[in-house]
Amino acid sequence: MKTRPKLSFIDESHLPNFNILVIEMGARNSSRDLLYILKTFGYNSFVIPGDSSGKKSKEGSQIAPDSILVDARGMNQSHSKDLETFLLALSAKNLRVPIAVVLSQRFQFAIPNGQPWIDRMDWPISKVSLFARLEFYHGLKQEWKRTELREAALLDTLILLREVQEHWEKLSKLDSLTDIPNRRCFDETFDRECRRAARENESLALLLVDIDLFKTFNDQNGHLVGDECLRQLAATISKALRRPADFVARYGGEEFACILPNTTAKGAWKVAEQIRKSIEELNIINAQSSFGVVTVSVGICATEFSTSAMMKDLFLKADHALYLAKSFGRNRIEMDIL
């Protein structure tokens, strides 16, 4: 390539990497003079033929231009509508690419409304003015590229923030010791399931599971053993709940709560017995218990036909049933029905 002469009136350090696509709207080689100027000043320029249909050649489809010059100097005034159609189609296919239509000064043509990417360049034009235009297009394109990078970086940041938020939201609803849902998650789930049961007129059961004599067990064996006991019981209760909609949470220190959607009193009792029996069979020694091992008491409340008013009493009834199970000797199940 011919060495480009230094122009004193403009900072040209970035211009050689600027790709300019020239579209000939007139006869072949009619843009030779324009291409010569671009080549003289070191631009990467390409030329393809164009027509009034707004289509480009296959050759041009392989080029990613930074700016497009539509050389329409050879077009007749009667083709102004065809030129407008061409420019609209070209702009739609080249978003954020500056487009300049090069016209003779006599050619009467107005840039279509709502097309900020399209500019008019009257010919003849001085080299100083031409470079000023091209530098402006280059700066505009570079700014768009920077904007796209900033938008991409912002989108990545938003996605990362959303993932972090979801992660912490999930952690905020988990009990750190047992890795099952905590009291906060229970409250939200219980409210949601009560509303759903009332809306769909379905049965709902609530189980409150409390470890018998756990304070004594904890004091005698130490908190590390007590924590391990809680983890084992949480895993055992979770395993006993086999349906995807069934839910267990650590409600308090040694208390767990189970929500069983669309479950009758008979079904709730069966699940409660499975929990009680499985925990007893863990054979975790508790010397202070008359049973010799760690056991649980379970209070159940179930409702066959749900209403909003009934849901308010569901927890209170289950808590009362748990109190009766404790009072009647522990390691047992008691039930109340709404």
N, C-alpha and C positions, 0 to 999 in steps of 0.2 A: 504493500500500500504506500502511496505517496506520502511523504512526510508532511504533516499538517503545519502550516505556518503559524507562528505565535501571534495571537491577537491581543493587543494591549488593553482593549476596552472591556474585557470580560474574563472572569476566572473560568478557565477551561479544563481544570484538572480532572473533572469528573465526566466530561462530555464524551470521550471515546467509547465508554461502555453503554452509551445510550442508543438503543435499537430503534430505528425509524423505519416504518413500513410506508412505502409510497404506492398508492393505488392509482393506476392510469385509467382515467375515464375517457380519454381520447384515443387517438391512433397509437399503435405500437411505437415505442421509443419517443413519444411526445413529451415524456418527463425527463429526457436526457439532460437538459440544462439544469434542472432541479437536483437530479442525482449527482451531477458533476460538482455542484456547490457543496452538497452534503459530504461527498467523498473528499473534496479538497480540504474540508475542515475536520476530517477524521471520524465522522460518524459512521456507525454500522448501519448501512441503509440497504433496503431490499425493495424490489418493485414487483408488483403483480398486476395483471389486467383487471379492470373492473367493468361492470355494465350497469345499466339502469335498473336491473332487477334486484340489486342489493346483494348479489351473491359474489363470493370471492373464489379464486381458483384453488385447486387442491394444494398447489405449491405454497400459497399464502397461509393455508390452514395450519402448516407446520411451524409458522413463525410466531413467536411471542413478542409482540412489539411493545415498546415503552411509550411510543407515540405513533399516530397515524396521520399521514398527509394525503388527503384526497385531491389529486390533481385534476380539477375540473375546468381547466383553462380552455380546453377544446370543445366544451359542451355548448350547444345552442341554447339560446334563451327559452325556446319552446320546451326544453327538457328540464326546466326548473322543478316541476312536480316530481319527475323521476328522480332527480337528485335528492330531493327531500325524503322520498321513500327509501332511497339507498342509505342515506345518512342515519335515518331512524333505525333501520335494520342493523347497520354497522355498529351503532352505539349500543343497541341491545345485546349484541354478541361480544362487546368489548367494554364491559363495565370498568370504570376507574382507569380508562386509558384516554388521555387527551387526544382529541381528533380536531384537525384543522383542515378546512376545505379551502383549497387554493383556487381563487377565481380571478378572472380579469376584472378590472375596475368597472367596466361597463355592464357587467353581468348583475342584473337586479335579483337579489336573493336575500331572504331573511332567514336567520337560523330558527328552526322550529322551537316553539315554546317548550319549557320544561326539559331542556337538554343542556345542562351545565358543562358537559364534557366537550361540546362542539364549539369551535371558534372559526371565524372567517379571516382569511389572509388574502389581501388584495395583491395582485401581481401587475406590474413589477414591484419588487420590494428590495430595499437596500440590504446589504449584507449585515450591517449593524442591527437593523430592525429584525432581520431574520434570526440572527443569533439571540437577540433579546427574547423573541418569541419562543425559540426552541429551549433556551435556558429556563424560561418560565414553565414550559411544559415539563421539562426534566425535573425541576424543583417540585412541581405539582405531583408528578408521578412518584417521586421519592417520598413525599409527604404521605401520599396514599399508602405506599408500601409500609412506611413506619406506622401509620394508623392501623393497617391490617395486622402488623406484628403486635401492636399494643392491644388490639381487640382480642387477638388469639391468646396473648399472655393473660389478659383480664379474664377471658373465658376459662382458661386453665386454673386461674386462681379461684374463681367462683366455684368451679367443680371441686377443687381441693377443699375449699371452705365448707362446701355442702357435705363432702365425705367426712370431714372432721366433725362437723356438727352432728351428722347422723351417728358417728362413732361415739361421741360423748353423750348424745341422747340415749343411745343404747346402753352405755355404761351407767348412766344416771338411773336406769330402771332395773339394774341388776344388783343383787346382793353380792357384795365382794367376797364374802366367805363361802357361800354355797353355790354361787354361779347360777342361781335361779332368780326369777323376778322378785323385786322388793315390794315394800308396802306401797310406794307411790304407784308402781305399775299395777298392783292389785286394785287400788282404788279406781284407776282409770278403766281397767278391764271389767271390774264388777259393775261400775256405772253403765258401761257400754252394753254388757250382756243383759243387765236388767232392763234397759230400754228396748233392746232387741227382742227379748222374751215377751215383754208387755206388748210391743208392736205386733209381733207375729203370733201372740197368744200361745206360747209354747211353755213347756215345763222347764224348771231350772232348779238346780240343787247346789247347796253350799256346804262344804265340809270344813270344820275348824279342827285341826289336829294339834294337840299339845303334848309335849314330852313329860311323862310322869316323873316327879321328883328330880327334875334336871338340875335345880340349884344345888341340891345335896350332892348329886353326881359330879357336878362341876367343882364344888369345893373340895371333894375328896380326891379327885383325880387330876385336877389342874385344868387350866383353860385350854392348853394345847390338846389334851385328850377330849375336852368338851367340844372344841371346834371340829375335831375330826369326827366326833359323833354326829354333830349337826350336818356335816357334809355327807356322811353315809345315809342319814335319814332323808335328807333332801333328794339324793339320788334314788333312794328306794321308793319314795312317794312319786317322784317323776316317772319312774318305770311302771308304776301301777296305773298311771293315767295313760291309756293306750290310744285314745282318739285325738286327732289333731286339734280339735276345739277345746279339749280339756285343759285346765290351767291350774298351776300351783305356784304359790309365792311364799316367801318367808315373811310372815305378817309381823312377828315380834321376835323377842329373844329366842324362845324355844317353841314358838307357835307358827304353824303353817296353815295356809288357807287354800282350799281347792274349789274351783268353780267348774261345775259340770253342766254345760248347756244341754237343753233338750233331754234331760234325764229325770226319770220318775223317782219316787221315794225308794222303790224296790231296787232300782239300778244304783242309786246313790249308796244304799246300805251294802250292796255287793262290793262296790269300790272301796268303801270304808273298811270293810272286813279284810279285804285284800291288803290294804295298807297296814292295818293293825297286826295282822298275822305275819306279813313279811318283815316288819320291824322287830317283832318278837323273835323271829327266826334268825335275825342277825347275831343273836347271842352276845350282845355287848354287855359285859358284866356290870351290874349295878348292885353292890352289896347292901345298899340301904333299902332296896325294893323287896317286897315280899315275894316277887316273882323271880328275883335273882338276876334279872337282865333288864335292860332298858326297854320300856314299853311306852305306848301312847294311848291317850284317850281321845275319842272323836265325837264331836257334836255335829249333827246333821239337821238341816232344815231344807225341805223340798216343797215346791208348789207345783201343782198340776196345771193350773190355768192362771197365767200371770196377768197382773194389772200393776199399774204404777204404784198404787196404794200398798199392794202386797209386798212389793220389792223393798219398801222402806223397813218392813219388819223382818225381812229374811235374815239379815245378819244378827239381829237381836235374838231371834228364835234359835239360831244355830249356836250362839254364844251361851244361851240358857241351857241348851242340850249338852254342851260341853261341860258346863258346871255340874249338871246332874251325873254325867259319866265320872267326873272326878269324885263327887260325893258318894257314889255307889261303889267305890272301891278301885277305880282306875283300871287301865288296860281293858277298856270296854267301849261300847258305842251306845249313844242315846240319840233319839230322833224326835224332832217336832215338825209338824206339817202345817202349812198355811192353808 
